[in-house]
Amino acid sequence: MDMTLRWFGSKHDSVTLDQIKQIPGVTGVVSSLHDIPVGEAWKFEDILKLKKEVEDSGLKLIGIESVNIHEDIKIGLPSREQYIENYKVSLENLGKADVHMVCYNFMPIFDWTRTDLAMVLEDGSTALAYDENIIKDIKPETMFERMEKESGGFVLPGWEPNRRDEIMGLFEKYKGVTAEKLMQNLKYFLDAIMPVCEKYQIKMAIHPDDPAWSVFGLPRIVTSEKALEEIASLNESIYNGFTLCSGSLGSNLKNNLPEIIRNPKISKKIHFAHLRNMKFETDGVFHESSHLSSDGNFDMYEIVKALEDINFDGVVRPDHGRMIWGEQARPGYGLYDRALGVAYLNGLWEAIRKNKK
Ligand SMILES: [Mn+2]
């Protein structure tokens, strides 16, 4: 198992590789080429440059989070052919650079959605929060205004003001794309890329939708145990796998995380784990908490135990952390709380392993 941290690259991250290197037990990072527009093929030299930068600090580039999927692939437009070809080139170049795990998501238009990027908690720390009551009646255009007013100076990924026109156009294009159609388009994509993944041993790890239900009337398909079973069966290759994100899947309290991890149809395909805890006020209203079991609704011991029980040997990272100790960083991705998360998760792992009979 590789304990990692997500790193956005020296240009985009307030956290440095030297800092990450000093967190006990962290051997590498997952990162991405954030300046390459979605849909373009990744060049071998660019990947090598990122890899060298990471390795020069004494860490490993253990995987990519993420190689994003162009909307035309998700919508199923004829133009997807070119974008799939480009994706295959990116995978081939990653394989040649000896990078073998790629996280991606298949959410229409938006990545993870939150209604507050800096909710103040009782101890003065701030955290990302979500309130379904705000989202459920809101139109996307109103959401833009809200984001500009209430994001505390931060811009939620995907909600950059300059995307407003593009996004309204995308909503048009998604008309008629049902959940079934989206699932078919995922299969089409997986069937096309799996031969490249097999050749270069690249484990694809689809990230669950966050939150794990439809928002703004757009379909979402990576939301439940049943959905993960279906996706596993879309293409039988072991390289068609999952990112087990406790916070995303766990946003729906009906999802039993340890049970999902132990599901034999899913467990062997878990290549990447994102571990975080969340505190729920009610169904659909939650904020992200510290990683500690007692601070949220998830039993982190049971989640780690389930991963240990299935002999999970993939990549793991603490997920979003709170902002503590006055840190200024990308929402969810400060150094301090994620480092505390690593220390706690490592403690759980050590105890569970030593107690194994
Ligand atoms: Mn995640």
Residues whose N, C-alpha, C, O or C-beta is under 5 A from the ligand:
A	BS01	MN	C245 H274 D319
